[in-house]
Amino acid sequence: MLSHEMGIKEILDNPKSIFSLLTPEEKEELQSNISLTNYKKNEFIFKEGDKPSGFLFLVDGKIKIFKEGVGGREQIIRMTKPLGMIGYRALLAGEIHIASAMALEDSIVAYVSIEMLYNRLLRNSDFAGRIIRKLAKELGFSNLRTVTLTQKHIRGRLAESILLLKDKYGFENDGATLKVYMSREDIANLSNMTTSNAIRTLSTFAGEKIIAIDGRKIRILDVHRLERISKLG
């Protein structure tokens, strides 16, 4: 886990961070208007129905964004990795959160005051433009996922979810094991299926030597077959 000082430095100086677009003066001002909060695994960052408390930014860890559906069943809408923004749609829309955010592992989240965002940061055209592009990309992703989760069969949905996790978090040092460890229930909620169907389909993929499973670890053995199953739906 990053220290407070390293976390701030990562936020301001990493070229992949939206805050790297700020001027030196803006960065200096931001340092006194930003706070870091540690969250334990399975702890809520915010809940559906909450009013946004600030501009949130994941510094370290992994977070799932999910919405509660019919019968209390969760649907994971989005996964966030370090340097990703969280819950900013509701903040910019002036609305309450329509989904919840929970830490998948111990995580650090940066908070920037709403006043700082509106009175200072959004005056930087590069910073504001990056947020607009991020919103546009997420809208496109959501549109594609809507089609996927409603039209693909179980095998296609699960294959796509595994590939999504690969693209989002990458591999461990072996170049094959996903660098994220999710429960069967979370995998099911990401894939719009029951937990029993997720367990059964994962076992089928393992039997077909497409993946290998070790507890919550998933190792991709044949990415091309996985891509073909996802494409065929």
Wavefront OBJ file of the C-alpha trace (Angstrom):
o trace
v 0.000 0.000 0.000
v 1.300 3.450 -0.937
v 2.223 5.969 1.761
v 0.381 9.297 1.906
v 3.324 11.173 0.381
v 3.814 8.652 -2.413
v 0.076 8.654 -3.084
v 0.003 12.424 -3.575
v 3.085 12.269 -5.793
v 1.495 9.520 -7.897
v -1.641 11.620 -8.343
v 0.199 14.767 -9.404
v 3.108 13.429 -11.452
v 2.035 10.170 -13.128
v 1.435 10.994 -16.824
v -1.585 8.663 -16.802
v -3.218 10.728 -14.053
v -5.723 13.399 -15.039
v -4.047 15.702 -12.505
v -0.806 15.618 -14.503
v -2.537 18.070 -16.872
v -2.599 20.783 -14.206
v -0.175 23.690 -14.174
v 2.520 23.824 -11.450
v 0.486 26.483 -9.639
v -2.684 24.358 -9.778
v -0.789 21.321 -8.496
v 0.572 23.315 -5.584
v -2.914 24.551 -4.700
v -4.353 21.046 -5.074
v -1.952 19.613 -2.491
v -3.727 21.551 0.254
v -7.169 20.642 -1.088
v -6.812 16.893 -1.465
v -7.107 14.120 1.107
v -6.461 10.398 0.950
v -8.705 7.805 2.599
v -7.921 4.122 3.131
v -10.670 1.561 2.522
v -10.597 -2.072 3.556
v -11.683 -4.885 1.256
v -15.509 -4.963 0.893
v -15.876 -1.471 2.392
v -18.203 0.988 0.636
v -16.757 4.155 -0.870
v -20.283 5.420 -1.500
v -23.740 3.882 -1.734
v -26.555 4.206 -4.221
v -28.658 7.205 -3.198
v -25.769 9.075 -1.548
v -25.042 12.669 -2.509
v -21.533 13.118 -4.009
v -19.140 14.406 -1.359
v -16.285 15.343 -3.680
v -14.291 14.449 -6.786
v -13.023 10.897 -6.161
v -9.943 9.319 -7.669
v -8.555 5.824 -7.080
v -4.892 5.979 -6.067
v -4.262 2.339 -5.215
v -6.330 -0.865 -5.204
v -9.403 -2.016 -7.155
v -13.032 -0.922 -6.947
v -16.278 -2.280 -8.356
v -19.207 -0.041 -9.287
v -22.491 -1.912 -9.017
v -26.224 -1.381 -8.970
v -28.755 -3.387 -7.003
v -31.417 -4.889 -9.251
v -34.559 -6.943 -8.868
v -34.588 -9.118 -5.759
v -31.443 -7.492 -4.394
v -29.214 -9.041 -7.067
v -26.173 -6.960 -7.966
v -25.063 -6.010 -11.459
v -21.468 -4.840 -11.703
v -21.467 -1.893 -14.082
v -17.814 -0.986 -14.098
v -14.451 -1.870 -12.591
v -11.908 0.791 -11.642
v -8.132 0.509 -11.516
v -5.563 2.920 -10.039
v -5.616 6.456 -11.498
v -9.289 6.044 -12.422
v -12.057 8.493 -11.493
v -14.995 7.303 -9.368
v -18.547 8.574 -9.145
v -17.908 11.738 -11.150
v -21.012 11.327 -13.343
v -23.308 12.086 -10.417
v -21.094 14.962 -9.291
v -21.051 16.657 -12.695
v -24.766 15.984 -13.256
v -25.697 17.416 -9.859
v -27.470 14.172 -8.974
v -27.286 11.470 -6.332
v -25.271 8.324 -7.029
v -27.310 5.771 -9.002
v -24.876 2.962 -8.153
v -22.580 1.926 -5.279
v -18.798 1.662 -5.123
v -17.008 -0.972 -3.030
v -13.342 -1.870 -2.594
v -12.426 -5.261 -4.076
v -9.197 -5.127 -2.091
v -7.573 -2.671 0.328
v -7.618 0.625 -1.558
v -6.719 4.308 -1.305
v -9.095 6.958 -2.641
v -8.270 10.640 -3.133
v -10.922 13.269 -2.372
v -10.892 16.713 -3.958
v -13.453 19.246 -2.724
v -16.363 20.094 -5.002
v -15.421 23.775 -4.681
v -11.865 23.084 -5.848
v -13.143 21.137 -8.847
v -15.600 23.767 -10.012
v -13.807 26.950 -9.008
v -10.332 26.009 -10.158
v -9.693 22.704 -11.910
v -12.426 22.867 -14.566
v -11.022 26.224 -15.704
v -8.102 24.230 -17.126
v -9.327 23.297 -20.628
v -7.035 20.255 -20.910
v -8.291 18.903 -17.574
v -11.946 19.537 -18.459
v -11.465 18.029 -21.923
v -10.017 14.833 -20.433
v -13.088 14.441 -18.202
v -15.414 14.923 -21.198
v -13.520 12.295 -23.222
v -13.636 9.911 -20.256
v -17.399 10.350 -19.956
v -17.833 9.786 -23.694
v -15.745 6.588 -23.604
v -17.693 5.230 -20.648
v -20.988 5.958 -22.423
v -19.747 3.971 -25.423
v -18.624 1.120 -23.151
v -22.004 1.080 -21.384
v -23.864 0.937 -24.707
v -21.790 -2.025 -25.883
v -22.185 -3.834 -22.558
v -25.957 -3.400 -22.695
v -26.024 -5.301 -25.988
v -23.583 -7.916 -24.730
v -25.381 -8.657 -21.467
v -28.794 -8.918 -23.116
v -27.989 -10.754 -26.350
v -24.996 -13.033 -25.768
v -25.385 -16.526 -24.364
v -23.839 -17.490 -21.024
v -20.548 -18.715 -22.518
v -20.140 -15.533 -24.552
v -20.902 -13.281 -21.598
v -18.460 -15.053 -19.306
v -15.721 -15.118 -21.945
v -16.150 -11.392 -22.494
v -15.988 -10.710 -18.756
v -12.707 -12.611 -18.418
v -11.279 -10.659 -21.360
v -12.552 -7.416 -19.824
v -10.672 -8.214 -16.603
v -7.556 -9.009 -18.627
v -7.710 -5.683 -20.452
v -8.473 -3.736 -17.265
v -5.965 -5.259 -14.831
v -3.511 -7.281 -16.926
v -1.564 -10.358 -15.856
v 0.658 -11.401 -13.000
v 4.361 -12.000 -13.720
v 3.586 -15.347 -15.357
v 1.851 -13.517 -18.213
v -1.309 -15.615 -17.882
v -2.892 -15.234 -14.422
v -5.364 -12.366 -14.136
v -4.163 -9.669 -11.752
v -7.533 -9.510 -10.000
v -9.106 -12.105 -7.712
v -12.895 -12.029 -7.700
v -15.439 -14.216 -5.987
v -17.652 -16.427 -8.139
v -20.559 -14.191 -7.140
v -18.764 -11.067 -8.403
v -17.873 -12.791 -11.679
v -21.538 -13.737 -12.031
v -22.637 -10.174 -11.270
v -20.215 -8.850 -13.864
v -21.557 -11.314 -16.446
v -25.313 -10.994 -15.734
v -25.806 -14.602 -14.678
v -26.471 -16.604 -11.550
v -23.551 -17.678 -9.375
v -24.302 -21.347 -10.111
v -24.129 -20.680 -13.858
v -20.838 -18.821 -13.438
v -19.350 -21.711 -11.446
v -20.563 -24.268 -13.990
v -19.316 -22.298 -17.013
v -15.927 -21.583 -15.436
v -15.570 -25.326 -14.786
v -16.510 -26.044 -18.406
v -13.893 -23.582 -19.669
v -11.334 -25.239 -17.390
v -12.313 -28.686 -18.701
v -11.832 -27.414 -22.261
v -8.341 -26.138 -21.320
v -9.313 -22.544 -22.086
v -8.548 -21.402 -18.537
v -7.131 -22.910 -15.359
v -8.634 -22.164 -11.949
v -6.920 -22.102 -8.567
v -9.276 -20.709 -5.937
v -10.003 -17.139 -7.037
v -7.060 -17.139 -9.443
v -7.903 -17.506 -13.142
v -5.141 -18.305 -15.604
v -5.882 -17.883 -19.301
v -4.531 -20.817 -21.290
v -6.044 -20.069 -24.709
v -6.868 -16.405 -25.220
v -7.757 -16.935 -28.898
v -10.496 -19.461 -28.068
v -11.740 -17.135 -25.362
v -11.936 -14.278 -27.872
v -13.738 -16.508 -30.374
v -16.330 -17.592 -27.780
v -16.891 -13.954 -26.818
v -17.265 -12.868 -30.445
v -19.690 -15.652 -31.372
v -21.772 -14.850 -28.291
l 1 2 3 4 5 6 7 8 9 10 11 12 13 14 15 16 17 18 19 20 21 22 23 24 25 26 27 28 29 30 31 32 33 34 35 36 37 38 39 40 41 42 43 44 45 46 47 48 49 50 51 52 53 54 55 56 57 58 59 60 61 62 63 64 65 66 67 68 69 70 71 72 73 74 75 76 77 78 79 80 81 82 83 84 85 86 87 88 89 90 91 92 93 94 95 96 97 98 99 100 101 102 103 104 105 106 107 108 109 110 111 112 113 114 115 116 117 118 119 120 121 122 123 124 125 126 127 128 129 130 131 132 133 134 135 136 137 138 139 140 141 142 143 144 145 146 147 148 149 150 151 152 153 154 155 156 157 158 159 160 161 162 163 164 165 166 167 168 169 170 171 172 173 174 175 176 177 178 179 180 181 182 183 184 185 186 187 188 189 190 191 192 193 194 195 196 197 198 199 200 201 202 203 204 205 206 207 208 209 210 211 212 213 214 215 216 217 218 219 220 221 222 223 224 225 226 227 228 229 230 231 232 233
